[in-house]
Structure formats: structure tokens, C-alpha cells
Amino acid sequence: MRLLEHKNGEFSLTEDFGNETRFAILSHTWGAEEVTFRDLIDGTGKGKAGYRKLQFCGEQARRDGLQYFWVDTCCIDKSNSTELQEAINSMFHWYRNAAKCYVYLPDVSKSACDADDKPNQPYWQSTFQKSRWFTRGWTLQELIAPASVEFFSEEGELLGNKASLERHICEITGIPVKALRGASSLSDFSVTERIAWSENRETTRKEDIAYSLLGIFDVNMPLIYGEGREKALGRLREEIDRALKGIKREDFSVTFSLSNISDIEHFVAREGELAEIHRQLSGDGSRRTVVLHGLGGIGKTQLSVTYAKRHKDSYSAIFWLNIKDEDSLKQSFVKAARRISREHLSAISNMDINTNIDDVVDAVKAWLSLPNNTRWLLIFDNYDNPKLSRNTDPAALDIRRFLPESYQGSIIITTWSSQVEIGHLIRIRKLENVCDSLKILSDASRREGLIDDPDALQLAKELDGLPLALVTAGAYLNQAAISLLDYLRLYKESWAKLQKTSPELNSYEDRMLYSTWQLSFDHVEQQNTLSAKLLRLWAYFDNQDLWFELLQHCDSTHPDWIRELVRDELSFHNTVRVLSNHGLVEVDKSSLERIESGGYSIHGCVHSWTIHVLNREWDRDLARIAVEFVGSHVPNEQAIRPWLTQRRLLQHAARCSYIMLNGVVIDNMDWAYYNLGNLYYHQGKFAEAEQMYWLALQGEEKVLGPEHISTLDTVNNLGLLYSRQGKLAEAEQMYQRALQGYEKPLGPEHISTLDIVNNLGSLYYRQGKLVEAEQMYQRALRGGEKTLGPEHISTLNTVNNLGSLYRHQGKLAEAEQMYQRALQGKEKVLGPEHILTLNTVNNLGVLYRSQGKHAEAEQMYQRALRDGEKALGPEHLSTLDTVSNLGILYEDQGKLAEAEQMYQRALQGYEKALGAENIKTYIPALTTIWGLGSLFEYQADLAKAKIMYSKALTGYEKVVGPDHPGSYRLRKILQALDTTTGGNTA
């Protein structure tokens, strides 16, 4: 390879260089006056127009720290046919090895504006998309081969690179992103695909349209200019076939056919899996095996069909073998024998194909084992009853009996079992991109516009990326005049009946959602009854994240099999592993931080099957076990980082709540309802918490009586809940009842009594009754310090609350003293990331803002927000309270854009968490609305300001009454606005 070197404004040709030399390379379209090899030798090229390209390339290479560069017009001696032939056969590799490829576009200018330019794109993009460079044959490999491709305008200005302009290049050329990025080998793309990339390209010499593709297919052939386009393309095709199938391919070719295989019209997604299959099966003809395993209905068969169709040119013969049982498999071998004998008469000789089936199997295996017959592909589909050590089914098959003896060829096996370990295992999972699910739903239902239909999105999410479920739903919708929402309702209410009456699916043979997992379950039950019982129990938990410790709440009242299941971790994991081996369960992939062991999940559709098929009627014993285990696992506030466990429990709590609220009566479970209420309360799920607390209270009053301590604990918690919801009158009623009930049997200084006193202080504080609030706080503090000690968490909570009271009274020094004492104590007792610690951190931020210490305030808020998002999530109410406070701070600092962003985030979060109606009585949400009003007023948008202030006032008057200082201030603000605008803010 000869290179150019730019020195002192002159260009000189070097001798041949090795692969170690770093160089730049030019890609361009040829013009009338290009500088040739002879021009450089004779020193006569400077007057030609093409000399400017050399100057551009050399100067750009110098700027990129490259001493050498290559230009096709002058670095090849085209008068030497041997050199030209070698160069054309090597050119793809030269471009691939270049450190930089510069694309010079003389028909794209940065200084001229095209009439077609659109206002939302740079004005040169329309001419870029129409550039002649994209129509030339040779530039295809110049685009694909180099890792770094940069595009330059006529003026030599950088327009972008292959990565930054990727979307435009894909649209112009039709070349997939993976090919442009080099993320996949070009051999991952079929011959037809690669040929299609060049269909709209032209070359000056007709034969070059074939020669320019040599590198794309990694083949070599002699150049015969004058043979014409078709002959050149014909020779190229022969070279491609020879490379793909081997020199003696013609001796073993069998016409491609999948005539008896069910197929879908439009295959969706799975590009990553297709590429991995192709990578694993590519090689020198020696045996390569891929095992596609996963849940029934996940799309393993259709993936295999698509691979075979896409890569049929890579194989001399493809045979599809149904291995669901031995008879089906042998009949598949008979079909293969007939296809072979039609094209190779002597291959299956002197044999009655219809009667001597075992001999036919041996004959096909022998033909596949012949020398040089290395490019075949066998697809063993439905290997769902494999011969394994633990599988005692006499009908189980050993696939190795049916494999050709010679170590050659390619094999794909589809199975639900992860224990078929005779090749490279690829687990096929659900479709992660909901757009892929919507595409399947649209194709199967023949309904258009689903991609933007919220009902379709809801249905697609429910079916959770399972192709069989999506195709089943689509087929039903295609034949029934019902809406998507009606189908979703039927799916939830009448799952089994809906599946039984769904149309048969040609693309999935005899598979239906109703029966597709029954075979797997039968094998599970045969192998391990404990695993089968766990799957039945799973119907009463959520489908995601079931873990060992959650089930570790057994006692003598529980069945023996439950105690055996959780005897130790090994017993639990071994039980689950049987389900996993059958494709029914997989390790949970949740990214949430946790303090207990990892969990397992089952697909949502399989979960529906366990509910409606494995448990046709509610099993009250299993339901009780689930509620007991979830209720027992709710952590108290003193637990280590309790929020981590709380978040994991939420989905299981929701399942338990559904069971209890839909007709399953479970007696003597008041304690579990109470614990679930606490779980919901701490996770900001107030409506659900109220349901659970009332269930608990009704049971406790009935069984224990209205004055029992447990009953009063629930009453107190209802008071806390109502206070958080802004229902202050209901909260006071609950607190007073609990206080009177506690004082009588426990005394005025008992911890439970003092907690109620503290809660009443917080309620009075929110009502603006500051004197009564201070009395309650002081009583709680004195009693707490005496009974519990100064560092008990109850004492510290009261200290924190006194800080808030003093801040509200303007006693800022006393407030800071209280907050600092509470913070130090909580950090010591609970740790720096506990929610109660962060509550005090947030309060310090509020105090510092009141003192005008904006930097310190922001530091506190950011800490509270960062750790709150980590501990509770970005949508928890406590997190949103901090977001709202940051909005207030940013407004004080004049950072109006940041302030509005915080306010809007908080308001949207409150509405999502509480509902549009409930935020009208939630004080932090009303404070956020107030802040937005203030922000709009500052921006002179008085109409919006008045709307926000009015909403805030209505809420404040409803929650704390018209005489509260907050209500009074809001009325004054609105009166001032009316005075300013004369009552007209339009």
C-alpha cells in the first residue's frame, strides 16, 4: 500500500507500508480533473481541480496528528493491471484499517441555503441528503468499512461524523444501524440484505457495481473489464456461494423449504438473538449447536423460522425436525429423506421410506455425515421432554441418538428446559420494548393505529411482551367486534373461558395460552411435588420478586411442605430451580437495592394461568398463608433500612389486598391488616392504608373490644393517616379517642400515651394552634426524657417537632438548636439515610432558608432529595416535599426556571400519588400550588397567579379553616392582586 506524505506544502508518495502505520483516507466522488499517480510522479498535478482535495485531506490529517494519508486517484498506478487488481481486492481492508476516513462533499455547502431547508434542521442537511456521494457504488464500502468516518462540506468544514449523522445516513441509505456502527459482523446480514444496500447506486464502469462489493462479502475475484454488469454480478454470486457453502456445495444442495412449518406474517424484533445465533453457528463447517430455551409461547419456534429464512443462502440444506415425541421426530426424518432423495437419487438408496423408519433415520444421519457435507442446518423444534437424570418419564427422548455422527454442520434446538446443555444456550426472554408488542398486536388484530392508542398500550403492558399472548389477543380482536378495553376486562375477569374460546393460531400449531404450560407443569409435578405446590401458592403472591426470607414465617400450624420448602436456603433455591429448569421461573432482574436475598419472578401471563387454571377456585388456606407471610414481613421503623424491604413488599401487599377485598374472608388476621396498613402508610399509599386500617379496626373492636391497646394503636395510626391527608378534624377525633384510651390503663407517661401527645401537638401546629401545640410537645418531651431517655427515637421526634414550632414562631436560634439535637441523635440511632433522619435534614433546609442562608439550605435539601430518592424512590411523598422546598428556595434565589421545574415535578408527583382530588386537601401540595402562584406573579403572569392562589386558598380553608394564618395570608395576596389589576387579570 502506497501512501502520501504532506511536507512543506508538497506531496510525496511513500514506499509500501505495513499494517502498523496510522493513516487517513479520503472518500469522494470523482470529477473531471483528478490528480493521477503519473501527475504526482511528473509533478504536473497542481493545476488540476482535484489537487484541492489532496490539500484538504493532507491538512486535515495533519490536524488529526496523522503524517500519512491515502487518496484513490493518485495512490494506485492504474496503468499496472496487477496493481489495480490487487488494490481493488484489498480496498475494503484499507478503508477498514484507516485511522480516519474523510468524506469530501463538493455538492454540500455550509454557506448556501436550500429552498427545501426546514426550520428545525441545519440548512445544509437537505443538500446532504441529496448528495451524489450516496448514489455511487464505491462509496458504500467507504461508508461501512472505517470505524471513524467524518463528513466535510465543499468549504472543508466538518458537518458531523458517522455517529452524529447516523439517523440521516440510515434514512438515506437504508443500511441498518448495526452495520454502520460495526456492532455486528457483516456476515450477520443476509446476502440479499447486503445486495440491497447497493441497488440504487451506480458506477462509471458497469462491472464496478460488482467489484465494489467484494469487501462487503469478504471475497476475492479477478477483474474482467468488458464482461458487462450481469456477468460480473454472476461471478460475484458464485464467489459468495463458494465462500458460504464450501467448494463442493453442489453435491449436497437441497432446495430450501419450510412448507409444513407454521409461520407468522410479520416477525418482530429479536435482532440481538438472531445475530447471536448467527455468530455461534458461523465457522469452518465443524459442528456448531445453539439451544434456544425459555418459557412456552415466548417465540423460540418463530425465531428459528426467521433465522432459517434470513440465512438460507448460508446453508446447502435446512431440515426442520419436530422432536415433541419420538413418532413425530421419525416422521420428520422421513420428510427429510424424501427431500434429499428428490435431488440426490443415490443418497437414500434401496430403501422403503414408508416402512423402515429406523433405517431411514440412519440413512439421513449417514448422508449428513458424508465428507464435505458440512453446510447443513438441522432445527430440532419442541424438545420439551428431554432425557435427563431427574426425568423418569419413559417417553423422554435422548436427542443425541438422532444427531449425525460426524462432527460437522449446524444445529438449532428449541426447548423450555435450561438443562439441555449440548451447545451454546441462549435464553429467550419476553419482548422488552412495548412498541414491539404493539406491532404484534396490530398485525394479528389487523387494526391500525395501535402504536398511539392508550388502550392498546394498557393491553400490551398486561400481556407483558409474551408473543403467544399477544397473537392470541390479536386473533380474538380480529374476529370479535369488541374494543381493546373490553378484551382487557374479559382477560382479567374470565381468563380461562376467554382463552378456551380464542381462535386457533396457525403460527403456533396447537399451542394455546390455556394449555401451553400444562406439559411443563406435569413434568414439574412428576419431578418435584414441592415445586408444583410452590407454583400453586405463587398465585396468591405477586408474580415478581418472591424471595426466601419472605416465606420464612412458618410455625406448627402451617403444612409440612411449606416448612420443608424454607427449611434452609438450599432447599428453597433447589425447589425454585426445578421451575426455572422448565422455563417457568427466572431470576428477578430488579435493580432495586435490597438487604435480603435475591428473588424469582414468573411471567405475568403464567401468573394468570396459575390463578385461573392451577387454582380454579380460591384456596383459603393458601390465601391465608400468603397474607400471613406478607403481613409478618413488614419491618418496623427500628429495622435496618426498612424502606428497602417495604418497597419489595408493596406488590405482594397489593395482591393480598386484592384477595381480601374480593370475597376471600380470612378470620383472625387483624394484625396482618394492621401491618399492611403501616406498610402502605410509610410508602405514601394513603387510600390503601386507610382500607387496611379500617379492616383491622373492625376486627379488633369485634374480637378485642374498643378499648384494647391493639385497637387503640390502630385508632392512633388512623389519626396519623388523616393528618397526612389533611383531614384534620377526623385526625383530632382519632387522637383524642386514643389518648383517653391509653391514659386510663397505661398512665400519662407511658410511651404510647406520649406518642399520642406528640401527635396531637403536630395536629395543633398544623391548625395554627401554636400555644396548644407547644403544651403538647413540652409534655411529650418531659415524659419522653424521663421514661425513655434523651436519645430514644420518640424523644427525638418530639425534639424535631419543637424545632418546627419554634421556627414558625420566629424563634430561629431555638429552632436550630432543636433540629441539630434531633439530627445528631437520629444519625446515631437510625443512620444518616433513614427517612426520619432525612425529615430533620429537610427541616433544617427550611430553617436555613428562613434565615437567608441559601447555600446551607440548598445543601440540606439536596442531601434530603438524594438520599430520599435512593431510599423511598422519586415519587414518594417525602421526596416530593423536598422537591417542593427546593422550588421555593430557587424562587427566593431568582432561579425561576429551576423553581418552576421543581414545582411542576412536585405537583405532578403529588397528583400521581394521591389523585387529583386528594391534592386539594394535602398541605404540602397546596404549598406547592401557592409557590407556583408566587412564581407566576413574579413573572407578571397575573392571570395564572390568581388561579394558583385561589386553588391554594380553597384548600387551606377546607383543611385548616378560614382563620388559619395561611388562609389569611392567601386572602390578602388575592385582594392585593385584585387591587393591582382592578379585578381584571385577563
N, C-alpha and C positions, 0 to 999 in steps of 0.2 A: 504493500500500500504506500503510495507516494503522497507526501503532504506538502502544504505550502507554509512558508515561514515569512512573517512580515518584519522587515528590518529597515529602519531609516527611510520609511516611505516606499520601499521597494519590496517586491515579492520574489521569492526564490523557491524552486522545487527541491525537496529533500530526496535522499535515497529512501528505499523501503524501510519501514519501521515495524517493530514488533507490537504485540498486543499491549505492552506496558505503557506506551506513550499516550498521554492525555491530549485530546484534540477536540476542536469544534468542527461542525459540519454544516453546510448550507443546504437548505431545501428551497427551491424556487421553480418558477415556470420559465422555460427557455424563450428568449426573444430573438430578434433578427441579428443582433450583433453581440454574440457571446465570445468571450476570450477563450481560445483553444490552447491545447498543450503546445502546439507549434508556435503560437503567438508568444507564449512565455519563453520558450527556448530562443526565439529570434528577437525578443524584446520589442514586439510590434503591436502589443495589445492595448496600450494606454489610451489610444484614440477611440476605442470601441465603447459603445454604451454599457456593455456588460462589465467593464472594468470597475464601474461604480459598485457593483455587487461584491467584487473582491475586496475593495476598500472597506465596505461596510462590514463584511464578515471578519476581516483581519482586525479591524479596530474594535469590534465587539468582543472578539476572542481575547484581545489584549486586556480590555476592561475586566473580563472574567478570569484573568490570570492564566490564560492558555497561550502557549507560544506557537502552537501549530493549528492549522485548520485545513479542511478539505472541501473542494468545490468540484462537482462532477464535470463541468465543461472543460476544465483545463488540467485536472489531475490524472486523466486517463488518456493514453495515446491511442486514439480510436483508429489510427491507421494500422495498428498492430492487432490483427483479429484475435490472436491468442490472448493478449492482454485484455481486450474488450470482453471476450467471453468469460475470462476469469473474474473481471470486475463485476459484470452483471450477476454472475452466480454468487459473488461474495458481498454484494452491495447491502443486502439486508443486515448482515452481520456487522458491516462497517458502521451503519447508522445506529445499530443497537449498542455498539461499543463506544460511540461518541459521548464525551462528557456533556456537550451541549449541542442541540440542533437549533439553528436559527432559520425560521421561515420568513422569507422576504416577500412581501405582498405589494407589488408596484401598483395594483389597482385599488388599494385601500389607503385613503389619506385621512390623517387626523385633522387636517385644516379645512377640508371641504365638507359641507353639509349636504346630505342627500335628501331629495324630496320625500322619500319614503321613511325618513327617520321618525321615530316615535319619541314622545316627550319623556317616557320613563326609561330610556336606554341611551347610552352614549351614541352620538350622532354617527360614528364610524361603523357601528355594528351592522347596519343594514347592508353596507357595501362589503363588509367582512363576510356576511352570509352568502353574498353573490360572487365572491372572489373566484377567479378562474382556477386558482390553486386547488380548490376542492373538486374540480372536474377532471384533473389529469391522472393518468394511470400510475405513473411512478411515485406520485406524492402519497399514495396510500401507505406503502411501506415506510415512507419517510415520516408519516404521522404516527404509525403504530410502533415501529422498532425502538426509537430512542426513549430513554426514561425521562429526559428533560427536553421539552420542545417549547420554544418561545417564539411568539409571533410579532413581527415588526411591520410598521406601516411604510409607505413609499418614502417618508421622510427619515426612516430609520428609528422611529420612536416605538418603544415597547407597548404593545396592545394588551398583552397578557400571556399566559402560558397554557399548556395543555390542561392543567388542573383548574385554573381560574375560568377558562373558557369552555370547560367540559360540557356544560349543558347545551351551549350553542353548537359545539362540534358534533355532539350526538344527534341533535336535530338535523343538522346539515347532511351528515354522512350516513346516519342510520347504524353506526358502529356502536355496539354495547359499551357501557361504561367500563366493565371489567376488562375488555380488550384494550381500551385506551389506557387504562391505569397499569396494565401489565399484571393485574392481580391474578389473572388466570393464564395458563399456558394457551397459546393459540390452538393447540390440539383439543382443548376443551370445547371448541366451537366446531360444528359440523362443516364438512366440505361445502355443502350448499350455502350455509351461512356466510362463509368466507368468500365464496364466489360472488355472493350477492353484494358484498361491500364494493365490488369493482364494476357493477353493472352499469352505472351511469357515468363511468369515467372513460376517457379517450386517450389515445396515444398517437403521436405523429406517424410512427411506423406501425402498421397493423399488427405485426407479430408481437410487438412490445406489450400488448394488453395481457398476453400470456406470460412473457418473460418477467414482467413487473410483479408477478405473483409467486415467483419461485421461493422467495424468502418467507412469504406468508404461509406456504405449505412445507417449508423446510425440505425442498427437493432441489435437485440439480439436473440440468439437461443441456445439450449443445444448442447453440443458436443457429437457426437457418433462415436468414432474412430472404424473403421472396417466397416462402412456403405459404404465406397467407394466414389470416387470423384463425380460421377454423382448424386448419391442420396444427397450428401451434397450440391452440387450446386442447385439441385432441391428444397431442403428445404430453401436454401438461397433465391431463386427466389420467393418462396411463402411468405417469410417474407417481402421481398421488396414490393411485390404486396399488401400485407396486410397493410403495412405502407403507401403506396401511395394511395390506393383506399378505405381503410376502411374495417372493418371485414366483412361486408355484401355486398362486391362489386359484388359478383357473381349474386346477384339478379337483378342488373341493368346494366350489361355489354352489350355493343353494339359494334359489330366488327367495327374497325376503317376503314373509307373510305372517300376519297376525290375525288371520281371517276368523279364527274361532275364539279370539280373546276379546273380552268386553273392554270397551274404550270410552273415554269421555271426549266430548267435542272440543272443549277448551281446557287445557291443563293450566293450572295457575301456580305461580311461584315455584319454590323448591330449587331455585337455580344453584344455591350453595350445595345442596345434596347431589344434584346432577353433576356438578363439577367434581365433587369428591369421589363419586362413583367412577367417573371417567379417569381421574388421576390414579385411583387404586387399580383399575383394570388395564391401564396403559403399560406397555412393556415390550419385551422381546418375543412374546409368544409363549413363555413359560406360564405355568398355572397361576392365575390370579383369581381370588374369590372375595366377594363382598356379601355380607349378611345385613339385610335391612330388617331391623326389628323394631317393634313398637306396638302400641295399642291397636286392636282391631278397629278398622274404619278410619285409620289415620292417613291412609293413602299410599301404602307401600306398593301395592299392585300397580296403581296408576303411575307411580313414579317409575317403576320398572318398564311399563309400556312406553312412557315418554322417552326414557333413556334409549330403549331399543330403536324407536323411530328416529330419534335425533342422530344416533350414531350408527345407523345400519350400514353406512358406507365403510365403517371401520372393520367390519366383520365379514368373513366369507360365508358364514351361515349362522342363523339365530333360531334356536328352538325353544319353545315355551312348554314347560312340563308342570302339570298340576299335581302337586305332591300332598294333597289333603288326605289321601289314603293310598294304599298300595295299588288297588284296582285302577284308580284314576291316573296314577303315575304310569303304570304299564300301558294304559291306553294312549297316554301322551307319547310314549316311546313308539308305539305303533304308528301314530300320525307322523312322527319324525321320520320313521323308516320309509313310509310311503313317499314323503317329500324327497328324501335322499335318493330313493330308487328311481324316481321320475327323471332325475337329472344325471344320475350315475348308475347306469343299469347293472353294472357288475358289483356294486358296493354291497348290496343286500341280496346275495345270490342264493338260488336253490333253497328257498325258504317260503313256507306258507305263512304269510304275515298274520293271517286271521286266526290261526290255530295254535301256533307255537310261540306264545308271547314271551316266555323267558328267553328263548333263543333270539327273538327279535331285540330284546333289551341288550343282550350280549353283543349282537351284531352292530347295533348302533354305537355302543361303547367302543367296540373294536375299531369302527370307522373313524370315530373321533380321536382315537389313539394312534392313527397312522402317522408315520413320519411326514413332516412338513404341513400337516393339517393342524395348524396352531392358532388360526384366527377365528375360531368359532366362539359363540356365546350361548351358554345354557342358562335359562331362567327357571329355577325351581320355585314355584309360587305356592303359598299357603302351607308351608312346612310347620303346621301348628300342633303336631303330635310327635315331637322328636323322641327318638330313643335315647333316654338319659338315665343316669344311675337311679334317680328317685322316681322315675316314671314307670310304674308297674303295669300300665295298660298293654295288654298283649298285641293290640293293634298299632302300637307305636312303631314308627319307621326309623331305620338307620339309613340316612341319606348316603353314607359312604358306600353302601352296596351298589349304588346306582351312578357313581361317578366314574368317568373313564380312567383307565389305569395309568396312561401316560401323563406325566406332569406337564400339561400344556393346556392352552385355551383359557377362556374366561367364564366365570360362574357368578350369577346373582341368586341369592336365596332370600325369600321374604318369609318372615315368621313373627309371631308375637313374643317368642321366647328369646331372652337375652343370653341363654346358655348354649346356643348353637355357636360354638366357638371354633369354626373350621375356616375362618377367613377374617377379613377386616370388618369389624362390627360398626355399623352406622345406625344410631338411634334416630328414628323418625318421630319428630315431635309435632305438636299442634302448630297451626299457622299463627305466627305472632302478629303479623300485620293485618289489622282488621279490614283493610282495603282488599286484601286477597280473599278474605271470607265473603265480603260483599260482592266480589266478582263472581265467585262460585254460585252464590245465592241468585244473582242476577241471571247468569247463564242457565241455571237449572229451572228457574221460575219463568224465564223469558219475559221478565219485567224489567223495563229500562229505568234509569234514573235513581237506582237504589243507593248509589255512592253518596248522594246528598240527602237521603231520606232518613230522618232521625229514628223512625220506627224500624227501618231496616238495620240501622246501626245497633239499636237495642236488641233486636233478634240475633244479629251476628255475634254480639258480645255474650249473649246467653248460650249460644252454641259453641262458643269458645274455640274457634279455629279447628274443629273436627270436620274434615271433608265429608265423611259419610252423613253426619247430622245435617250439614249444610245442603248437600244434594238431596237428602230426604225431604227437608223443609221446602226446597225449591220445587221438587217434583209435585208435592202436595199443593203448593200455591199455584202451580201451573194448571192444575186440574180442578181446583176449587175456587169458587168466587168469594173468597174471604180476604180480609185485609191482613197485613203483617202482624198488627197488634192482636187481631183475633187468633191468629195462629199461635202467637206467643202465649196468649191466655190459655188456649187449649193445651199447649205444651206443658204449662205449669199445673193445670187443674186435672187433665185427663191424659197423662203421659202415655200410659200403656195402651189405652184404647186408640189414641192418635197414631202411635207407631204401628199397631196392628192393621190399621186401615189405610196406611200410607201406600202409594203406588210402588210396584216392584221396580227396582233400579237395574237397568241393563248393564250399566257401567260397574256395578258392584255384585254381579252374578246374583246369588241367592242371599246376599247379606242384607239384614235389616237391623236397625238400632235395637229392636226388641230382642233379637236372638243372637246378635253378633258376639256378645261377650259370654254367652251361656257355656259355650265349649271351653273357654278359658276357665270359667268358674268351676265346671265339672272336674277339670284336671286339678285345680287347686284343692277342691274338696277331697279328691282321691289321695292327693299327696300330703295334705296337712289340714286337718279339720280346724285347727286353731286359726289358721289363716282365713279360712272360709267364714268362721264366726266373726273374726275381726272385720271382714268386709261387710257383713250384715250390720254390725254395730256402727260402722262408719256412716251409715245413713242418718244417724242421729247427731253427728258432728258436722261441721263444715267440711267441704271437700279438700280444703287446702290446709297444710301445716298441722298434721296430727303428730304429736311427739311423745316420747316415752314418759317424761315426768307428769304430763297431763293425765295419764292413765294410772298413775301410781297412788291411788287413793282407795285401795281395796281394803276390805275388812271381812270378817267371817260371814257377813250377810250376802256377799257377792258370790256369783257362780265360781266353781273351781277353775273353769277355763280362763276366766279373767285373771285370777291370781297366778295361774301358770303363765299367762301372756306377759305379765310385768314382774315375774319373779326376779329378773335382772335384765340389764340392758341387752345382753346377748340373746336371751330368749325373745325379747321384743323385736330386735333387728332381724333375727332369723325368721320370725313369723312374717314380718313385712317383706323380707327378701323373696319369699315364695310368690307373693303377689307381684312383686317387681319383676321376677323372672318370667311371669306370664303377661307382662306388659300392662298390667292394671294399675300399677303404682309407680311413682318415680320420686326421687329425692326433691324436696321442696326447694325452689330456686330463689326464695325471698331474700332480698338484700337487707332486710331489717336486722339491726343489731339485736343480739339475744344473749341471755345469760344461762340458758339451759340447752339441752342437746338439740341437734337439728331435727327437722320434721320431714314428713312424707305427704304427698298430695295425690289425689286421683282427679282425672278429668271431670269437668262439670257434667258432661253427658253420662259418663259412667256412674257418677253420683246419683243422677236422676234414675238410672237403671237400678241401683241398689235400693233406692226408696220405693220405686213402683213395681219392681219385679221381685227382688230378693225379700222385700218387706211389703207385701201386698196390703197388709193391714198394720196399723200402728201396734208395735210391740211395747206395751207399757213398761215391762221390765228393762228393756234396752233403753227406752227413753229416760227412765229414772236413773240408770247408770250414767248416761251422758250428762244429765243435769247435775247429778251429784258430783261428778268429776270436775265439770267446769266450775260449779259453784265453790267447790273445795279449793280450787287452784287460784282463786282471786287473791292477790297479795294484799297485805295491809300496808299502811303508809310507812311502817318501820322496816319493811323489807328492803333488800339491796336493789336499788334502781327498779322500783316496782313498775314503772311505766313500760318497761320493755316487755314484761310478761303481760301487762294489761293490754297492750296493742295486739299481741299474738292471740289473746283470748277473745277479742271482740267478735271475730267472725263466728267462733263457736258459740258465744253467748247469743248472737243473733239467731243461730239455728235453734238453740234451746228455747229462746223466747217464742219463736215461730211455733214450735211444738206445743208449748204450754198455752199459747193464745189461740190455738186452732183445735181445741177439743180434747187434748190429751190431759186428763185430770190426774195429777200426781199428788198424793196426800203427804202431809208432814214434810214439806220441802220449803217451809217459810224461810229457814236460814239460808237456803240456796238463792231464793228470790232476793233476799236482803243483800247478799254478796254480789249478785248480778247488778242490783241497783247501784251499789258502790262502784262497781266496775264502769258502768255507763256514766255515772256522775263524774268520775275522775277523767274520763275520756271525752267529756263535753257532750254526751248524748243524753240530753235532758228529758226528752219525751220518753225515751226507752227507760231511763232511770225511774221516772215517775210511775210507769206501768209496773215495774218490778217492786218498787217500794209499796205501792198500794196492794199488790198481791200478797206481799209479806205481811203488811199491817192487818189485812183482813183475816189472814190465817192466824196470826199471833193473838189478835183480840178474841178470836173464837176459841183457841186452844189454851192460851196462857192468861187471858184477861187483859183489860185495857190499862192496868197499872203495873204490869210486869215490866221489869227492866228492859228485856228484849223488845217489848212493844214500844217502850219509850225511846229506845235507841232509834227505831225506825221513824218515830214521830220527829225526833230531832233531825234526822237526815232529810226528811221531807221539808223541814224548815230551811235547812241549808239549800236544798234544791230550789225551793220557791224564792229564796233570797237571790240566788244566782239568776233566776228567770225574771226578776223584777217584780214578783208577786209579793210585795212586802207585807200586805195585810194578812195574807194566808201564812206567810212565814212567821209573823209575830204570834199568830194563833197557835201554830205548832210549837214554837219555842216556849210559850207560856204554859202550855199543857205539859210539855216535857219537864220544865223546871219545877212545876208544882209536884209532878210525879216523882222526880228524883229527890227533892229535898226531904220528902217525908220518910222514905226508907233509908236513904244513903247519908243524909245530913248535908249541911250547907257547904262543907269544904271537900266533899268527895270530888274526884277528878271529873266524873260525868256531870255533876252539878256545875262545876267551874267551866266546863266546856260550853254548857248552855248559857251561862252568864256571859262568857266571851262572845258567843254568837249573838246574843241579844244586844251587846254593845255594838257589834258591827251593824246590826239592823238599825239601831237608833242613829248611828253615824250616817248611814245612807239616807235616813229620813230627815237628816238635818237636826236631830235632837241631840246636840253635842254635849249638853250637861248630863243627860241621862246616859249617853254613851260612855262618858268618862267615868261615871259612877260604876257602871258595869265592868269596864276594863280594870279599874283600880281594885275592885272586889276580886275579880278573877286573878289579877296579878298577885295580890296579897295571899290569896288562898293557894295559888299555884306554887309560889316560892316556899310557902310553909309546908305544904303537903308533898309536893313533887320535887322541889329543888329548883334553883335558878336556871339550870340548863336543860330541863325537860322540854320536850317539843311543844307541849301545850302552853307552858310558861312563855316560851319564845314566840309562839304565835300571838299571844296577848301583847307582848312587848312590841312586836311588829305593828299590831293594830293601834296601839297607843301612839306609835310614831306617826301613823297616818292621821290620827285625830289631831295631834299637835301641829302637823303640817297644815291641816285645814284651818286650825285656829291661828295660824301665823307664827306659832312658836317653833321657828325653824331650827334653832340650836338644839332644843329639847327633842325635836323630831329626829334630827340626825343622830343624836345620842342613842335614841331607842333603836333606830334602824341598824346602826353599827353593832349594837349589842346583839340584836336578833340575828344579823348576818353572821357574825363570828360564831355564835352558838350553833346555828343551823349548819354552817360549813363543817363544824367539828362533829356534830352528831349525825347529820344526814349526808354530808358531802357537798361539793360545790355545784353539782349538776342536778340536785334534787329539785322537784317542782316547787316545794315550799321555800327552798333557798332562793330560787330564781324569782319567786314572788317578791321577796325582800329586795333583791337586786333591782328589779323593775321599780319598786317603790323609791329606792334611793335615786334612781334616774329621775323620777317625778320631782323629788325634793330638790335635786341639783338644778333642774330646770327652773323651779320656783325661785332659786337663789341666783339665777342668771349664770350658773356655771355650766355653759352649754357643752364644753368639751367633756367634762366629767359625766354629764347627763348622757351624752351620746355613747360614751364608753360603757356605762351601765346598761343602757338599752341594747346595745349591740351584743353584749355578753348574754343578756337575758334572751335575746332573739336567737342567737347562735345555738346556745345550749337548749333552749326551748324547742327549736325545730328538730334538734337531734333527739331529744328525749320524748317529745309529745307529737312531733310532726308539724308541718307548716300550717295546718288547718285547725289545730286545737285552739280553743277559745283563749287560753292563757297566752299562746303565741300571738294571736291576733290582737290581744290587748296591748302587747308590747309594740306591735306594728303600728297600731293607732297612736300610741305615745310618741313613737318616732316621727309620725306625721306632724304632731303638734310641735315637737322640737324643731323640725325642719322649717315649719312655718314661722316660728319665732326667729329663726336664723335668716329668713328671707329666701330659703331654698324652696321656691314654690312648686317647681316641677317635681322634686323629690317628695315634697309634702303631699301633693295630690296623688302621687303613685302609692304612697303608704296608706293614705285614707281609702283609696279605691280598693286596694288589696284587702284591707281590714274589713271594709263594708261588704265586699263580695264574699269574703270568708265567713262573716257572721251570718249572712243570708243563707249560705250553703249549709252551715252547721245547724242553724236554729230555725230556718224558714223565714219567708218574707214577713209574715205576721208577727212572729215572736221577737224579731229585732226591734219592733216598735216599743217594746217594754223592757229591753235589755240595756241597762245604763251604759256599759262600755260602747255599745253600738250607737246609742243616742249621742254619746260624747264625740264619736267619730263623725256623725252627721253634723253636729254642732261645729266641729273643726272644718268640715267642708264648707259650711256656710261662711265661716270666718275667712277661709281662703278665697272663696268667690267674691266676698265683699272687698277683700284686699285687692283683688284683680279688677274691681269695679264692675263685676257682673252681678248687679244687684238683684236681678230677677231670680237667678239661681240661688243667690244667697238667701233671699227671703223664703224660697221653697224649703231649703235645708233647715233654716232656723225654725220655721213653722212645724216641720216634722219633729224636730228635737223637742220643741215646747210641748206639743201634743203628747209625746211620750213621757216627758218629765212630769207633766201634770197628772197623767194617768198613774204613774208609778209612785211618785213621792208627794204628789199633791201640789196645788197651786201656790201654797205658801212656802215651799222649799226655796232656798236661796238660788238654786239652779233655775227653777221655773221663773223666779222673779227677774234674774239677770236676762234670761232669754226674752221675756216680755219687754224689758227696757230696750234691748237691742232692736227688736222689731219695731217698737214705737219710734226709735231714732231713725230707722230706715224709712218709715212712712213719712216722718217729718222732712227728711232729706229729699225724698222723691215726690213729696206731695201725694203719697198714696199710690203713685203710678210707677211701677218698676218694669213695665213692658218695654 
